[in-house]
């Protein structure tokens, strides 16, 4: 995950914390097969599945984030449904 214009050397995996912050209403997940990024260097082979632009989450972290977000959406919908039902009773 990254925010547009993000300028930090913080490890990408720290972005997993964003998924548990209730103040966040949306996000963009940049993911690739292999975490991080690599430089495009002439004569040096590229690692298949790793970005050459922005640092990305790897597959395992991406999957974990999506599972966390899915559970958070379910919990939010359940809470909203409970409030609506309580208000109509």
Secondary structure, 3 states (H helix, E strand, C coil): CCCCCCCCCCCHHHHHHHHHCCCCCCCCCCECCEEEECCCCCCCCCCCCEECCCCEECHHHHHHHHHHHHHHHHHHHHHHHHHHHHHHC
